[in-house]
Amino acid sequence: QSMLTLQHFLVRPKVLGLYRSAIRASKYIPDPHSRRETIAWIRSEFERNRDVEDIVRLSAFIS
């Protein structure tokens, strides 16, 4: 894995915070099946974009 640039270093905690917030927010979904589906979708979207290194795209994801 390559060394992170300063921009990547600054964006990473924001992305992780967004992930955590989304997972936490899903606990308010009353239907257990819908909640599990939502958590699975959140995980899959973050996994799908895990290797994105373009700062512009990363910034767009978190805004």
C-alpha positions as CSV (number, residue, x, y, z in Angstrom):
1,Q,0.0,0.0,0.0
2,S,1.4,3.4,-1.0
3,M,2.0,6.2,1.5
4,L,-1.0,8.5,2.1
5,T,-0.9,12.1,0.9
6,L,-1.9,14.8,3.4
7,Q,-5.2,15.1,1.7
8,H,-5.9,11.4,1.9
9,F,-4.8,11.5,5.6
10,L,-7.3,14.2,6.3
11,V,-10.2,12.6,4.3
12,R,-9.9,9.1,5.8
13,P,-11.3,9.9,9.3
14,K,-14.2,11.8,7.6
15,V,-15.0,8.7,5.5
16,L,-14.8,6.4,8.5
17,G,-17.0,8.8,10.5
18,L,-19.6,8.8,7.7
19,Y,-19.6,5.0,7.7
20,R,-20.1,4.9,11.5
21,S,-22.8,7.5,11.4
22,A,-24.7,5.6,8.7
23,I,-24.5,2.3,10.6
24,R,-25.6,4.1,13.8
25,A,-28.5,5.8,12.0
26,S,-29.7,2.4,10.7
27,K,-30.5,1.3,14.3
28,Y,-33.6,3.5,14.1
29,I,-35.1,1.5,11.3
30,P,-37.9,-0.3,13.1
31,D,-38.2,-3.4,10.8
32,P,-35.3,-5.8,11.5
33,H,-35.2,-7.1,7.9
34,S,-35.0,-3.6,6.5
35,R,-32.4,-2.7,9.0
36,R,-30.2,-5.7,8.1
37,E,-30.6,-4.9,4.4
38,T,-29.7,-1.3,4.9
39,I,-26.6,-2.2,6.9
40,A,-25.6,-4.7,4.2
41,W,-26.1,-2.0,1.5
42,I,-24.0,0.5,3.4
43,R,-21.2,-2.0,3.9
44,S,-21.3,-3.0,0.2
45,E,-21.2,0.6,-1.0
46,F,-18.2,1.4,1.2
47,E,-16.5,-1.8,0.2
48,R,-17.1,-1.1,-3.5
49,N,-15.4,2.2,-3.2
50,R,-12.7,1.1,-0.9
51,D,-9.9,1.5,-3.4
52,V,-10.9,5.0,-4.7
53,E,-7.8,7.2,-4.4
54,D,-9.0,10.3,-6.3
55,I,-9.4,13.1,-3.8
56,V,-12.1,14.8,-5.8
57,R,-14.3,11.6,-5.8
58,L,-13.6,11.0,-2.1
59,S,-14.6,14.6,-1.3
60,A,-17.8,14.2,-3.4
61,F,-18.6,11.0,-1.5
62,I,-18.5,12.7,1.9
63,S,-20.2,15.9,1.0
